[in-house]
Amino acid sequence: MFIGSIKRKVLKLSRGLELADFSFGLPYTWVLVRDDSGKSALGVAMTLSEEVGRYESSLEEITLPALIERADSLNAIERTLGLAAMNAVCQYHFSLEDAELRDIVEIVPENVERVAVIGNIEPVVEVLRRKGKNVYVFERNPKLWTKDTLSDALEYVLLPEMEAIIASATSLVNGTFDMLIDRSKNAKTFILVGPTGGLLPEFFRDTGVTHVASMKAVDINKALLGLKLGSFKAFERGCVKYVCSP
């Protein structure tokens, strides 16, 4: 699995950092890391509430390395905490100077007709359809289905026919990222989208991902308050959106 393949790299990057705080919650699970000088960084991972009800974490020690080690666990709670911890470490080392500030829809080539959107990201879908694209929207959560969405079970069949992919980074949490990459080999553009994709962009080199569109918390207190209040919009106000090519 992709997460398992980069876990050791993140563990090395975590040296000198400590787990300052964390919470498993909605809409995002979050982890805060800090170094000896007081510099901190925030990492998040979307909490898939429909998948965690049957799980209980078996973590006996709560340390940064311990959380990172569980990033590829089959336990949904541990996996979410682990990915948030990995994102926090990566965000500590990531600089916005290496990124672009642009809309992800602009990345989709004009001559592309068939676009897959993994996760019902309605604002993106609306813009793409206004631009005349033939958009296939895949969604796992029935609560987010509309008359135009397809079950994520059809991704395996339809993704090889797509020219561009816009995939929610929650695919890193629910374990479908590797399958999406494998079935999207015919696509010239693969954009991984969302705060859950806060890993270092270079980790996606040679995977097939062409762009990572995520968010960096630049006002951590404001972003954290938003998360503690369960509000994505309030969290977003403490962040800057960015796009990077691996």
C-alpha positions in Angstrom: 0.0 0.0 0.0 1.1 3.6 -0.7 0.8 4.7 2.9 2.9 1.7 4.1 5.6 2.5 1.5 6.2 6.0 2.9 5.6 5.4 6.6 9.3 5.0 7.3 10.2 8.2 5.5 7.7 10.1 7.7 9.0 8.5 10.8 12.5 9.8 10.0 11.1 13.3 9.3 9.3 13.2 12.7 12.6 13.1 14.7 12.9 16.2 16.8 9.1 16.6 16.9 6.7 15.9 19.7 3.0 15.2 19.8 1.6 18.4 21.2 -2.1 17.6 21.0 -4.6 15.5 19.0 -8.3 14.7 18.7 -10.4 12.2 16.9 -13.5 14.2 15.9 -15.7 15.6 13.2 -15.4 16.8 10.5 -11.6 16.1 10.8 -9.3 14.2 13.1 -6.3 16.4 13.8 -2.8 16.1 15.2 -0.6 19.0 16.3 3.2 18.6 16.4 5.8 20.9 17.8 9.6 21.2 17.9 11.9 22.4 20.8 11.7 26.0 19.5 8.0 26.1 19.7 7.4 25.9 15.9 4.2 23.8 15.3 2.3 22.3 12.5 -1.2 20.9 12.1 -2.3 17.8 10.2 -5.8 16.6 9.6 -7.6 13.6 8.1 -11.3 13.4 7.3 -13.2 11.3 9.8 -15.4 8.8 7.9 -18.1 8.5 10.6 -19.9 5.8 8.7 -16.8 3.5 8.9 -15.7 3.9 12.5 -18.6 2.7 14.6 -17.5 -0.9 15.0 -13.9 0.0 16.0 -12.1 0.5 19.2 -8.4 1.6 19.2 -5.9 -0.7 20.7 -3.2 1.9 21.1 -1.5 1.5 24.4 0.9 4.4 24.1 0.1 7.8 22.6 3.2 9.1 21.0 3.9 10.6 17.6 5.8 7.5 16.3 3.1 5.2 17.7 0.4 7.1 15.8 2.4 7.1 12.5 3.0 3.4 12.8 -0.8 2.9 12.7 -1.4 4.9 9.5 -1.9 1.7 7.5 -3.9 -0.1 10.2 -7.0 -2.0 9.3 -8.6 -0.3 12.3 -10.4 2.9 10.9 -9.8 4.9 14.0 -6.1 4.2 14.2 -5.7 4.7 10.4 -7.3 8.1 10.6 -5.2 9.2 13.6 -2.1 7.8 11.9 -2.7 9.7 8.6 -3.4 13.0 10.5 -0.1 12.5 12.3 1.8 11.9 9.0 0.2 15.0 7.6 1.2 17.0 10.6 4.9 16.0 10.2 4.8 16.7 6.5 3.2 20.1 7.0 5.9 21.0 9.4 8.4 20.4 6.6 6.3 21.8 3.7 6.6 25.4 2.6 4.1 27.4 0.6 7.0 28.8 -1.4 7.0 25.5 -3.3 3.3 25.8 -4.2 0.9 27.5 -6.5 -2.3 29.2 -5.4 -4.8 28.3 -8.2 -8.2 26.7 -8.7 -8.0 22.9 -9.3 -10.6 23.2 -12.2 -8.0 25.3 -14.1 -5.7 22.2 -14.1 -8.0 20.0 -16.1 -6.9 20.4 -19.8 -9.4 22.1 -22.1 -9.3 19.2 -24.6 -10.4 16.6 -22.0 -13.9 15.4 -22.3 -14.4 12.6 -19.7 -13.6 13.6 -16.1 -14.0 11.4 -13.0 -14.6 13.1 -9.6 -14.1 10.7 -6.7 -16.2 12.0 -3.9 -19.2 14.2 -4.6 -17.3 17.6 -4.6 -20.4 19.5 -5.8 -18.8 23.0 -6.5 -16.1 21.3 -8.7 -18.6 19.1 -10.5 -20.8 22.2 -11.3 -18.0 24.2 -12.8 -16.7 21.2 -14.9 -20.2 20.6 -16.3 -20.6 24.3 -17.1 -17.4 24.0 -19.1 -19.0 21.2 -21.1 -17.2 18.2 -19.5 -18.7 14.8 -19.3 -18.4 14.3 -15.5 -18.7 11.0 -13.7 -19.2 11.4 -10.0 -18.4 8.5 -7.7 -19.5 8.5 -4.0 -19.3 5.9 -1.3 -21.5 7.6 1.3 -25.2 7.1 0.4 -26.0 10.4 2.4 -24.1 12.3 -0.3 -25.7 10.6 -3.3 -27.8 12.6 -5.8 -29.5 11.4 -9.0 -26.3 12.1 -10.9 -23.8 10.2 -8.6 -22.5 6.7 -9.1 -21.6 4.1 -6.5 -17.9 3.9 -5.9 -18.2 0.2 -6.8 -18.3 1.3 -10.4 -14.9 3.0 -10.2 -13.1 -0.2 -11.0 -15.0 -0.6 -14.3 -15.1 3.1 -15.4 -11.9 4.7 -14.4 -9.8 3.2 -17.2 -12.1 5.2 -19.6 -11.4 8.6 -17.9 -9.0 11.2 -19.3 -8.7 13.2 -16.0 -9.3 12.2 -12.4 -10.1 14.5 -9.5 -10.0 12.4 -6.4 -10.8 13.3 -2.8 -7.8 12.6 -0.5 -10.2 10.7 1.8 -9.2 7.8 -0.5 -6.0 7.7 1.6 -8.2 7.1 4.7 -10.6 4.5 3.3 -7.9 2.5 1.6 -9.0 3.0 -2.0 -6.1 5.2 -3.2 -4.0 2.3 -4.5 -6.9 1.0 -6.5 -7.7 4.4 -7.9 -4.1 4.9 -9.1 -4.1 1.4 -10.7 -7.3 1.9 -12.6 -6.5 5.4 -13.7 -3.4 4.7 -15.7 -5.0 6.0 -18.9 -5.7 9.4 -17.4 -3.1 12.2 -18.2 -4.2 14.2 -15.2 -4.8 13.0 -11.6 -5.5 15.6 -9.0 -5.6 14.6 -5.3 -7.8 17.1 -3.5 -8.4 18.1 0.1 -6.8 18.8 3.5 -6.4 15.0 4.0 -3.8 15.1 1.3 -1.3 17.1 3.4 1.6 14.7 2.8 4.7 16.0 1.1 4.0 16.3 -2.7 7.2 14.5 -3.6 5.9 11.3 -2.0 3.5 11.1 -4.9 6.2 11.2 -7.5 5.9 8.2 -9.9 2.5 7.2 -8.5 0.5 8.7 -11.3 -0.7 11.7 -9.3 0.1 14.8 -11.3 -1.1 17.5 -8.8 -1.8 17.6 -5.1 -4.3 20.3 -4.0 -4.4 20.6 -0.3 -4.5 23.2 2.5 -1.8 24.5 5.0 -2.8 25.9 8.4 -1.1 29.3 8.6 -3.0 30.5 11.6 -3.0 27.4 13.7 -5.0 28.8 16.6 -7.8 29.9 14.2 -7.7 26.6 12.4 -7.7 24.6 15.6 -10.7 26.5 17.0 -12.6 25.7 13.9 -11.9 22.0 14.2 -12.8 22.0 17.9 -16.1 23.7 17.0 -16.7 21.0 14.3 -16.7 23.6 11.5 -14.9 23.1 8.3 -15.5 26.7 7.2 -14.0 28.0 10.4 -11.0 25.7 10.0 -10.6 26.8 6.4 -10.3 30.5 7.6 -7.0 29.6 9.3 -5.6 27.9 6.2 -4.3 28.6 2.7 -5.2 26.4 -0.3 -2.3 25.3 -2.5 -1.5 23.2 -5.5 1.8 21.4 -6.1 3.1 19.0 -8.8 5.1 16.1 -7.4 
